[in-house]
């Protein structure tokens, strides 16, 4: 109703904010990832005659031993009327009270041209709020929030250039097309992180420097070559400029794939779509490109990033869960808040504790189990079973020990320690206690579901170790270390056929059966169940990966038959190399790569962040 200026967030000019500053009013930048406010200060300083060449612009990055340098610069500048920039003051907590005094002192006696600019990162937690109130109150605070949504990101990326940039290259049409594609690529990789691990396995600080340097590289390469060197450009952008931030191989593959999709010769004929119904724009001027974004860019949706709409559901669910969790944790913790007719917090914790202890199975008797199989008959599978039982024992004994201790604490027979306090809070809030999680497998369940899952795992191990027959279908997610089981499949086959282990790989055939249909294990290899697909689904009819259905966030997979084959027999045509992770957090929970049949190009599934999960 109020008009677009309240809705569209285009950055305010720094010059405007500067007019309100003065010797007594410093400017305080609250830093956000990928935004460098110093550029604005430097360019305004140049205009007004404050720069390093005139010796009246002092830029100090704070850290050990720099405090004295900063004090001298401030004293000199307040006297002579210079500008001082103090970067990253959050690194020198002890010196901040001194800084506060100096700001106060020079606000009265400083030269009228004297200006102070301060920058600091926002605190991650309440106990790291260290910037003195006096500094914050006297300063103009500026934060350059990274833009949200594709529309704002694309405009912001294009804002780094101007009409002169577009005209600087002799090969105008190629330069402009690729520059626009680079802006789109930059906007996509920066904004994709909102989708969490389905977007990127890890979070990377892509910044405008990556984009502007890539454009310089593009200019140099186009000027120097008669043909557009597509391969070289994609390598420089994907492996060096942007790839330089990336530490995860799957993220590297994603970055590379984006560039393969957005940058190839078709774009010069206007036949390339950056997103559904968003083609590369025709040759235009700087203003024309901004107008093109306004008029042609489809509304914000996961399609713009190559993702399925389900990714949005996932992202919004996570956001709201975090909000509610925070609200829940801020509830007052008085004894009567347990709900019900006068159930105190301690009584609630005690009843949860008793329930867990009552259901907790006995630990595995390792001596007895190991005596069932003489050493010469121990196959790789048997060794895996032993290791899993030992790990389960470590976890169960910790659960038993800590609960027994807390129980005595609640009865008043032991002093309550901070560990017991943490344990009792976790039980009350339905979280998995830290000491248990440290000895367990990665899991995102809350306590009730986590414990049910634990009992299920123990049951599977009990039935397996009763006779050491491989189960008809193995629950891959039920292991502490699923990799060890997959490696065992290869070892078993290598021993049988006397093949070298390093020349082998796993072949995955997705069957048309579910776990209940399985009569017994295969002659070689194993059947595994309990996997889910995120970002797409498995189409039983065609036996291929298919488009996900709306609102089915992680459809279960049928039973998969896994066997070991020599690497040279591996058929890598028409497959998508699909990463398998233990949980939705992906990244460090990576297990293995399964090759799944696909009619579509693999790039579709790579951009869609398609993966298999062992637990949802």
C-alpha positions as CSV (number, residue, x, y, z in Angstrom):
1,X,0.0,0.0,0.0
2,X,2.8,2.4,0.8
3,X,4.6,1.9,-2.5
4,X,7.7,0.2,-3.7
5,X,10.3,2.2,-1.8
6,X,9.3,0.4,1.4
7,X,9.5,-3.0,-0.2
8,X,12.5,-3.0,-2.4
9,X,15.7,-3.0,-0.5
10,X,18.4,-1.2,-2.6
11,X,21.4,-0.1,-0.6
12,X,21.5,3.4,0.8
13,X,24.4,5.5,-0.5
14,X,27.2,5.7,2.1
15,X,27.7,9.5,1.3
16,X,24.2,10.1,2.8
17,X,25.1,8.4,6.1
18,X,28.4,10.2,6.2
19,X,26.7,13.6,6.3
20,X,25.4,12.8,9.7
21,X,28.7,11.9,11.2
22,X,31.1,14.2,13.0
23,X,34.2,14.3,15.3
24,X,31.8,13.2,18.2
25,X,29.8,10.8,16.0
26,X,31.8,7.8,14.7
27,X,30.4,5.4,12.1
28,X,30.2,1.8,13.3
29,X,29.9,-1.0,10.7
30,X,28.4,-4.3,11.8
31,X,30.0,-6.7,9.4
32,X,28.1,-9.4,7.5
33,X,29.6,-12.2,5.3
34,X,30.6,-11.3,1.8
35,X,30.2,-7.5,2.2
36,X,33.1,-5.1,2.6
37,X,32.1,-1.7,3.9
38,X,35.6,-0.4,3.7
39,X,35.4,0.1,-0.1
40,X,32.7,2.7,0.5
41,X,34.8,4.6,3.0
42,X,37.8,4.5,0.7
43,X,36.0,5.7,-2.4
44,X,34.3,8.6,-0.5
45,X,37.7,9.5,1.1
46,X,39.2,9.7,-2.4
47,X,36.5,12.1,-3.5
48,X,37.0,14.3,-0.4
49,X,40.8,14.2,-0.5
50,X,41.4,11.7,2.3
51,X,43.6,8.9,1.2
52,X,46.9,7.2,2.0
53,X,48.8,9.3,-0.5
54,X,47.9,12.5,1.4
55,X,48.9,10.8,4.7
56,X,45.5,11.8,6.1
57,X,43.8,8.4,5.9
58,X,44.8,5.8,8.5
59,X,43.6,2.2,8.1
60,X,44.4,-0.1,11.0
61,X,43.3,-3.7,11.3
62,X,43.3,-4.6,15.0
63,X,44.9,-7.6,16.5
64,X,47.8,-8.3,18.8
65,X,50.0,-5.3,19.4
66,X,48.0,-3.0,17.1
67,X,46.3,-1.1,19.9
68,X,49.2,1.3,20.4
69,X,49.3,2.0,16.6
70,X,45.6,2.8,16.7
71,X,45.9,5.1,19.7
72,X,48.7,7.1,18.0
73,X,46.7,7.4,14.7
74,X,43.6,8.6,16.7
75,X,45.7,11.2,18.6
76,X,47.3,12.5,15.4
77,X,44.0,12.5,13.4
78,X,42.0,14.3,16.2
79,X,44.7,17.1,16.2
80,X,45.2,17.4,12.4
81,X,41.7,16.4,11.1
82,X,42.4,13.1,9.5
83,X,40.2,10.0,9.0
84,X,40.9,6.8,11.0
85,X,39.5,3.3,10.2
86,X,39.7,0.7,13.0
87,X,38.8,-2.7,11.6
88,X,37.7,-5.8,13.6
89,X,37.7,-4.2,17.0
90,X,35.9,-7.3,18.4
91,X,39.4,-8.9,18.4
92,X,40.7,-6.6,21.2
93,X,38.2,-7.0,24.0
94,X,40.5,-5.7,26.7
95,X,41.3,-2.4,24.8
96,X,37.7,-1.4,24.2
97,X,37.2,0.5,27.4
98,X,40.3,2.6,26.5
99,X,38.8,3.2,23.1
100,X,35.6,4.4,24.6
101,X,37.5,6.9,26.8
102,X,39.4,8.2,23.8
103,X,36.3,8.6,21.7
104,X,34.8,10.6,24.5
105,X,37.9,12.7,24.9
106,X,38.3,13.6,21.2
107,X,34.6,14.2,20.7
108,X,35.1,17.5,22.5
109,X,38.6,18.5,21.4
110,X,38.8,16.9,18.0
111,X,39.4,18.8,14.7
112,X,36.2,19.4,12.8
113,X,37.5,17.2,9.9
114,X,38.4,14.3,12.2
115,X,36.3,11.2,11.5
116,X,36.4,7.7,13.1
117,X,35.1,4.5,11.3
118,X,34.9,1.3,13.3
119,X,34.0,-2.2,12.2
120,X,33.2,-5.4,14.1
121,X,31.5,-8.7,13.6
122,X,28.2,-9.3,15.4
123,X,28.5,-11.6,18.5
124,X,27.5,-15.2,18.0
125,X,26.2,-15.7,21.5
126,X,25.0,-13.4,24.4
127,X,28.2,-14.0,26.4
128,X,30.3,-12.5,23.6
129,X,28.7,-9.1,23.6
130,X,31.8,-7.1,24.4
131,X,31.4,-3.8,22.6
132,X,30.9,-1.1,25.3
133,X,27.6,0.6,25.4
134,X,29.1,4.1,25.2
135,X,30.7,3.3,21.7
136,X,27.4,1.9,20.4
137,X,25.4,4.8,21.7
138,X,27.5,7.6,20.2
139,X,28.0,6.0,16.8
140,X,25.9,5.7,13.7
141,X,25.5,2.0,13.2
142,X,25.4,0.7,9.7
143,X,24.8,-2.9,8.7
144,X,24.9,-4.1,5.1
145,X,22.7,-7.1,5.3
146,X,23.3,-9.5,2.4
147,X,20.2,-9.2,0.1
148,X,17.6,-12.0,0.2
149,X,15.9,-13.6,-2.7
150,X,17.1,-14.0,-6.3
151,X,15.6,-10.6,-7.4
152,X,17.6,-8.5,-4.9
153,X,20.7,-10.7,-5.3
154,X,20.8,-10.4,-9.1
155,X,20.3,-6.6,-9.0
156,X,23.0,-6.3,-6.3
157,X,25.4,-8.4,-8.4
158,X,24.8,-6.2,-11.4
159,X,25.2,-3.1,-9.3
160,X,29.0,-3.9,-9.1
161,X,29.3,-2.7,-12.7
162,X,28.2,0.2,-14.9
163,X,27.8,1.2,-18.5
164,X,31.5,1.7,-18.9
165,X,32.2,-1.9,-17.8
166,X,29.8,-3.2,-20.5
167,X,31.6,-1.2,-23.2
168,X,35.2,-2.0,-22.2
169,X,35.6,-5.2,-24.2
170,X,36.0,-5.3,-27.9
171,X,34.0,-8.6,-28.1
172,X,31.0,-6.9,-26.8
173,X,28.2,-9.4,-27.3
174,X,30.1,-12.4,-25.8
175,X,31.4,-10.3,-22.9
176,X,28.0,-9.0,-22.0
177,X,26.3,-12.4,-22.2
178,X,28.9,-14.1,-20.1
179,X,29.0,-11.2,-17.6
180,X,25.2,-11.5,-17.1
181,X,25.5,-15.2,-16.7
182,X,28.3,-14.6,-14.1
183,X,26.0,-12.2,-12.2
184,X,23.2,-14.9,-12.2
185,X,25.7,-17.6,-11.1
186,X,27.0,-15.3,-8.3
187,X,23.4,-14.6,-7.1
188,X,22.5,-18.3,-7.1
189,X,25.6,-19.6,-5.3
190,X,25.3,-16.9,-2.6
191,X,21.6,-17.3,-2.0
192,X,21.5,-21.1,-2.3
193,X,22.9,-21.4,1.3
194,X,19.4,-20.6,2.7
195,X,18.4,-24.2,1.7
196,X,20.8,-25.6,4.3
197,X,22.7,-28.8,3.5
198,X,20.5,-29.5,0.5
199,X,21.9,-26.2,-0.9
200,X,25.6,-26.5,0.1
201,X,27.2,-29.2,2.4
202,X,29.1,-26.4,4.1
203,X,28.6,-22.6,4.2
204,X,31.0,-20.5,2.1
205,X,31.7,-16.8,2.3
206,X,31.3,-16.0,-1.4
207,X,31.7,-12.2,-1.8
208,X,31.5,-9.5,-4.4
209,X,35.3,-9.7,-4.9
210,X,34.9,-13.1,-6.4
211,X,32.5,-11.7,-8.9
212,X,34.5,-8.5,-9.9
213,X,37.7,-10.5,-10.3
214,X,36.0,-13.1,-12.4
215,X,34.8,-10.3,-14.7
216,X,38.4,-8.9,-15.0
217,X,39.6,-12.4,-15.9
218,X,36.8,-12.7,-18.5
219,X,37.9,-9.4,-20.0
220,X,41.5,-10.4,-20.2
221,X,40.8,-13.8,-21.8
222,X,38.4,-12.5,-24.4
223,X,40.8,-9.8,-25.4
224,X,43.7,-12.3,-25.7
225,X,41.8,-15.2,-27.6
226,X,40.2,-15.3,-31.0
227,X,37.7,-17.9,-29.8
228,X,35.9,-17.9,-26.5
229,X,37.9,-20.3,-24.3
230,X,34.9,-21.9,-22.5
231,X,36.9,-24.6,-20.7
232,X,39.5,-22.3,-19.4
233,X,36.9,-19.7,-18.1
234,X,34.8,-22.4,-16.4
235,X,37.9,-23.8,-14.7
236,X,39.1,-20.4,-13.5
237,X,35.7,-19.4,-12.1
238,X,34.7,-22.8,-10.8
239,X,37.9,-24.1,-9.4
240,X,39.8,-21.0,-8.5
241,X,37.7,-17.8,-8.0
242,X,34.7,-19.5,-6.4
243,X,36.2,-22.9,-5.9
244,X,38.9,-21.4,-3.8
245,X,36.4,-21.2,-0.9
246,X,35.1,-24.7,-1.3
247,X,36.4,-27.5,0.9
248,X,33.9,-30.3,0.1
249,X,34.2,-32.4,-3.1
250,X,30.4,-32.6,-3.7
251,X,30.1,-28.8,-3.4
252,X,32.9,-28.5,-5.9
253,X,31.0,-30.7,-8.3
254,X,27.9,-28.5,-7.8
255,X,29.8,-25.3,-8.5
256,X,31.4,-26.8,-11.6
257,X,28.0,-28.1,-12.8
258,X,26.3,-24.6,-12.4
259,X,29.0,-23.1,-14.7
260,X,28.6,-26.0,-17.3
261,X,24.9,-25.3,-17.4
262,X,25.1,-21.4,-17.5
263,X,28.1,-21.0,-19.7
264,X,28.4,-22.7,-23.1
265,X,28.3,-21.6,-26.8
266,X,24.5,-21.8,-27.0
267,X,24.2,-18.7,-24.9
268,X,25.5,-16.5,-27.8
269,X,22.5,-17.5,-29.9
270,X,20.1,-16.6,-27.1
271,X,19.1,-20.3,-26.7
272,X,20.3,-20.7,-23.1
273,X,17.9,-20.6,-20.1
274,X,19.4,-19.6,-16.8
275,X,16.1,-20.8,-15.1
276,X,12.8,-22.1,-16.4
277,X,11.4,-19.2,-18.6
278,X,14.4,-16.9,-17.9
279,X,16.6,-16.9,-21.0
280,X,20.0,-15.1,-21.3
281,X,18.9,-11.5,-22.1
282,X,19.5,-10.1,-25.6
283,X,22.2,-7.5,-26.1
284,X,21.3,-4.3,-24.2
285,X,22.7,-1.4,-22.2
286,X,23.3,-1.3,-18.4
287,X,19.9,0.1,-17.6
288,X,18.3,-2.3,-20.0
289,X,19.7,-5.3,-18.1
290,X,18.2,-4.0,-14.8
291,X,14.9,-3.5,-16.5
292,X,15.1,-7.1,-18.0
293,X,15.5,-8.5,-14.4
294,X,12.5,-6.5,-13.3
295,X,10.3,-7.6,-16.1
296,X,11.4,-11.1,-17.0
297,X,12.7,-12.8,-13.8
298,X,10.1,-15.3,-12.6
299,X,8.9,-14.9,-8.9
300,X,11.2,-16.3,-6.2
301,X,11.1,-20.2,-6.1
302,X,13.5,-23.1,-5.7
303,X,13.3,-23.6,-9.5
304,X,15.6,-20.5,-10.0
305,X,18.3,-22.5,-8.3
306,X,17.7,-25.8,-10.0
307,X,16.0,-27.2,-6.9
308,X,12.6,-28.9,-6.4
309,X,9.9,-26.9,-4.6
310,X,10.1,-29.4,-1.7
311,X,13.4,-27.7,-0.8
312,X,11.4,-24.6,0.2
313,X,9.2,-26.7,2.5
314,X,12.3,-28.0,4.1
315,X,13.9,-24.6,4.5
316,X,10.7,-23.0,6.0
317,X,10.2,-26.0,8.4
318,X,13.7,-25.6,9.7
319,X,13.3,-21.8,10.1
320,X,10.1,-22.3,12.1
321,X,11.5,-25.1,14.2
322,X,14.4,-23.0,15.2
323,X,12.1,-20.2,16.2
324,X,9.9,-22.4,18.3
325,X,12.9,-24.1,19.9
326,X,14.3,-20.7,20.9
327,X,10.9,-19.7,22.4
328,X,10.7,-23.0,24.2
329,X,14.2,-22.7,25.7
330,X,13.4,-19.2,27.0
331,X,10.4,-20.5,29.1
332,X,10.9,-19.9,32.8
333,X,12.2,-22.9,34.5
334,X,10.4,-22.8,37.9
335,X,9.4,-26.1,39.5
336,X,5.7,-25.8,38.8
337,X,6.1,-25.4,35.0
338,X,6.0,-29.1,34.3
339,X,2.3,-29.0,33.4
340,X,-0.2,-31.5,34.7
341,X,-1.5,-31.5,38.2
342,X,1.4,-30.3,40.2
343,X,4.0,-32.5,38.5
344,X,7.3,-30.9,39.4
345,X,10.2,-30.7,36.9
346,X,12.2,-33.2,39.0
347,X,9.3,-35.7,39.0
348,X,9.1,-35.4,35.3
349,X,12.8,-36.0,34.8
350,X,12.7,-38.9,37.3
351,X,9.8,-40.6,35.3
352,X,11.7,-40.2,32.0
353,X,14.9,-41.6,33.7
354,X,13.1,-44.6,35.1
355,X,11.5,-45.4,31.8
356,X,14.8,-45.3,29.9
357,X,16.6,-47.5,32.5
358,X,13.8,-50.0,32.5
359,X,13.9,-50.6,28.8
360,X,17.7,-50.4,28.5
361,X,19.0,-53.9,27.3
362,X,21.9,-55.7,28.8
363,X,25.3,-55.1,27.2
364,X,26.5,-57.7,24.7
365,X,28.6,-60.4,26.3
366,X,31.6,-60.1,23.9
367,X,33.5,-63.2,25.2
368,X,30.4,-65.4,24.6
369,X,29.8,-63.8,21.2
370,X,33.4,-64.1,20.0
371,X,33.5,-67.8,21.0
372,X,30.6,-68.5,18.6
373,X,32.9,-68.1,15.7
374,X,36.5,-69.6,15.7
375,X,39.1,-67.1,14.4
376,X,39.7,-69.0,11.1
377,X,36.0,-68.7,10.2
378,X,35.6,-65.0,10.9
379,X,34.5,-63.4,7.6
380,X,34.6,-59.6,7.1
381,X,30.9,-59.5,8.0
382,X,31.5,-61.2,11.4
383,X,34.3,-58.7,12.2
384,X,31.8,-55.8,11.4
385,X,29.3,-57.4,13.8
386,X,31.9,-57.6,16.6
387,X,32.9,-54.0,16.1
388,X,29.2,-52.8,16.2
389,X,28.5,-54.7,19.4
390,X,31.6,-53.2,21.1
391,X,30.5,-49.7,20.1
392,X,27.0,-50.3,21.3
393,X,28.4,-51.5,24.6
394,X,30.3,-48.3,25.1
395,X,27.2,-46.3,24.4
396,X,24.9,-48.3,26.7
397,X,27.3,-48.3,29.6
398,X,27.6,-44.5,29.4
399,X,23.8,-44.2,29.4
400,X,23.5,-46.6,32.4
401,X,26.3,-44.9,34.3
402,X,25.1,-41.3,33.8
403,X,21.5,-42.1,34.6
404,X,22.4,-44.0,37.8
405,X,24.5,-41.0,38.9
406,X,21.6,-38.6,38.2
407,X,19.2,-40.9,40.0
408,X,21.4,-40.7,43.2
409,X,21.6,-37.0,42.7
410,X,17.8,-36.5,42.5
411,X,17.5,-38.7,45.7
412,X,19.9,-36.4,47.4
413,X,22.6,-39.1,47.9
414,X,25.1,-37.3,45.6
415,X,25.9,-33.6,45.0
416,X,24.4,-32.4,41.7
417,X,27.3,-31.7,39.3
418,X,27.1,-29.6,36.1
419,X,27.1,-32.8,34.1
420,X,24.1,-34.1,36.0
421,X,22.4,-30.7,35.5
422,X,23.0,-30.9,31.7
423,X,21.7,-34.4,31.6
424,X,18.5,-33.5,33.6
425,X,17.9,-30.5,31.3
426,X,18.3,-32.7,28.2
427,X,15.8,-35.2,29.6
428,X,13.4,-32.4,30.4
429,X,13.7,-30.7,26.9
430,X,13.6,-34.1,25.1
431,X,17.1,-33.6,23.7
432,X,19.8,-36.3,23.4
433,X,22.4,-35.6,26.1
434,X,25.8,-34.5,24.9
435,X,27.8,-37.4,26.5
436,X,25.5,-39.9,24.8
437,X,25.6,-38.3,21.4
438,X,29.5,-38.2,21.6
439,X,29.5,-42.0,21.9
440,X,26.7,-42.6,19.4
441,X,26.1,-42.3,15.6
442,X,25.0,-39.0,14.0
443,X,21.3,-38.5,14.4
444,X,18.8,-35.6,14.3
445,X,16.1,-37.3,16.4
446,X,14.8,-35.9,19.6
447,X,15.4,-38.1,22.7
448,X,12.2,-40.2,22.5
449,X,12.6,-41.1,18.9
450,X,16.4,-41.5,19.3
451,X,15.9,-44.0,22.2
452,X,13.4,-46.0,20.2
453,X,15.8,-46.1,17.3
454,X,18.6,-47.2,19.7
455,X,16.5,-50.2,20.9
456,X,15.8,-51.1,17.3
457,X,19.5,-51.2,16.5
458,X,20.2,-53.4,19.5
459,X,17.5,-55.8,18.4
460,X,19.0,-56.0,14.9
461,X,22.5,-56.8,16.3
462,X,21.0,-59.4,18.7
463,X,19.4,-61.3,15.9
464,X,22.5,-61.1,13.7
465,X,24.9,-62.3,16.4
466,X,22.6,-65.1,17.5
467,X,23.8,-67.3,14.5
468,X,25.9,-64.8,12.4
469,X,23.8,-65.5,9.3
470,X,23.7,-62.3,7.2
471,X,20.1,-60.9,7.5
472,X,18.0,-61.2,4.4
473,X,18.0,-57.4,4.1
474,X,20.6,-55.4,6.1
475,X,19.5,-52.1,7.7
476,X,22.4,-50.0,6.6
477,X,21.3,-47.0,8.7
478,X,21.5,-49.2,11.8
479,X,25.3,-49.2,11.9
480,X,27.6,-46.9,13.8
481,X,29.9,-47.3,10.8
482,X,28.0,-48.1,7.6
483,X,31.2,-47.8,5.6
484,X,32.7,-50.8,7.3
485,X,29.8,-53.0,6.2
486,X,30.1,-51.7,2.6
487,X,33.9,-52.3,2.7
488,X,33.2,-55.8,4.0
489,X,31.1,-56.6,0.9
490,X,34.2,-55.8,-1.2
491,X,36.6,-57.7,1.0
492,X,34.4,-60.8,1.0
493,X,34.3,-60.8,-2.8
494,X,38.1,-60.0,-3.1
495,X,39.0,-63.0,-0.9
496,X,36.7,-65.4,-2.8
497,X,38.0,-64.4,-6.3
498,X,41.5,-63.4,-5.2
499,X,41.0,-59.9,-6.7
500,X,43.1,-56.9,-5.5
501,X,40.8,-54.8,-3.2
502,X,41.9,-51.4,-4.6
503,X,40.7,-52.4,-8.1
504,X,37.2,-53.0,-7.0
505,X,34.0,-50.9,-6.5
506,X,30.4,-51.5,-5.5
507,X,27.6,-51.9,-8.0
508,X,24.1,-50.9,-6.7
509,X,21.0,-52.4,-8.3
510,X,17.7,-51.1,-7.0
511,X,15.3,-54.0,-6.8
512,X,11.5,-53.7,-7.0
513,X,11.0,-55.3,-3.6
514,X,10.5,-54.0,-0.1
515,X,12.1,-55.4,3.0
516,X,9.2,-57.7,3.9
517,X,9.5,-59.5,0.5
518,X,13.1,-60.7,1.1
519,X,13.4,-64.4,1.8
520,X,17.2,-64.6,2.4
521,X,20.5,-63.0,1.6
522,X,21.9,-63.2,-1.9
523,X,24.7,-65.7,-2.8
524,X,27.2,-62.8,-2.9
525,X,27.0,-59.2,-1.8
526,X,24.0,-58.1,0.3
527,X,20.6,-56.6,0.2
528,X,20.3,-53.3,2.1
529,X,17.1,-51.4,3.1
530,X,16.2,-48.3,5.1
531,X,17.5,-45.6,2.6
532,X,15.6,-42.4,1.7
533,X,16.0,-40.1,-1.3
534,X,16.0,-36.3,-0.9
535,X,15.5,-34.0,-3.8
536,X,14.0,-36.6,-6.1
537,X,12.4,-40.1,-5.9
538,X,13.0,-43.6,-7.3
539,X,10.5,-44.5,-9.9
540,X,9.6,-48.2,-9.5
541,X,8.0,-48.5,-12.9
542,X,10.9,-47.3,-15.0
543,X,13.7,-48.3,-12.6
544,X,15.2,-44.8,-12.8
545,X,15.5,-41.6,-10.7
546,X,12.4,-39.5,-11.3
547,X,11.0,-36.0,-10.4
548,X,10.0,-35.7,-6.7
549,X,6.3,-35.5,-5.8
550,X,5.2,-32.3,-4.0
551,X,5.3,-32.6,-0.2
552,X,7.1,-36.0,-0.3
553,X,10.3,-34.7,1.2
554,X,12.2,-38.0,1.6
555,X,10.4,-41.0,-0.1
556,X,11.8,-44.4,1.0
557,X,13.9,-46.4,-1.5
558,X,13.2,-50.1,-2.3
559,X,15.7,-52.7,-1.2
560,X,19.1,-52.2,-2.9
561,X,21.3,-55.1,-4.0
562,X,24.9,-54.3,-3.5
563,X,27.7,-56.4,-4.9
564,X,31.4,-55.9,-5.6
565,X,32.8,-55.8,-9.1
566,X,36.2,-54.9,-10.7
567,X,36.4,-51.2,-11.5
568,X,36.8,-51.9,-15.2
569,X,33.4,-53.6,-15.4
570,X,31.7,-50.5,-14.0
571,X,29.1,-49.0,-16.4
572,X,29.2,-45.3,-15.8
573,X,26.9,-44.3,-18.7
574,X,23.4,-42.9,-17.9
575,X,24.0,-42.9,-14.2
576,X,24.0,-40.3,-11.5
577,X,26.7,-40.6,-8.9
578,X,24.6,-40.1,-5.9
579,X,26.2,-39.4,-2.5
580,X,24.9,-41.3,0.6
581,X,24.8,-39.5,3.9
582,X,23.8,-40.6,7.4
583,X,21.5,-37.7,8.1
584,X,20.1,-34.5,6.6
585,X,23.1,-32.5,7.8
586,X,25.1,-34.1,5.0
587,X,28.7,-32.8,4.9
588,X,30.7,-34.8,7.4
589,X,28.2,-37.6,7.5
590,X,29.1,-38.8,4.0
591,X,29.2,-42.6,3.7
592,X,29.6,-43.7,0.0
593,X,28.7,-43.0,-3.6
594,X,26.0,-45.1,-5.2
595,X,25.6,-45.1,-9.0
596,X,21.9,-44.8,-9.8
597,X,20.4,-45.2,-13.3
598,X,19.0,-42.0,-14.7
599,X,17.6,-41.0,-18.1
600,X,18.0,-37.3,-17.4
601,X,21.4,-35.6,-17.5
602,X,23.2,-35.9,-14.2
603,X,23.4,-32.1,-14.0
604,X,19.6,-32.0,-13.2
605,X,20.1,-34.1,-10.1
606,X,23.4,-32.3,-9.1
607,X,21.7,-28.9,-9.1
608,X,18.7,-30.4,-7.3
609,X,21.0,-31.6,-4.5
610,X,19.8,-35.2,-4.8
611,X,21.2,-37.5,-2.2
612,X,20.4,-40.7,-0.3
613,X,20.0,-40.5,3.4
614,X,20.2,-43.3,6.0
615,X,17.9,-41.5,8.4
616,X,15.2,-38.8,8.1
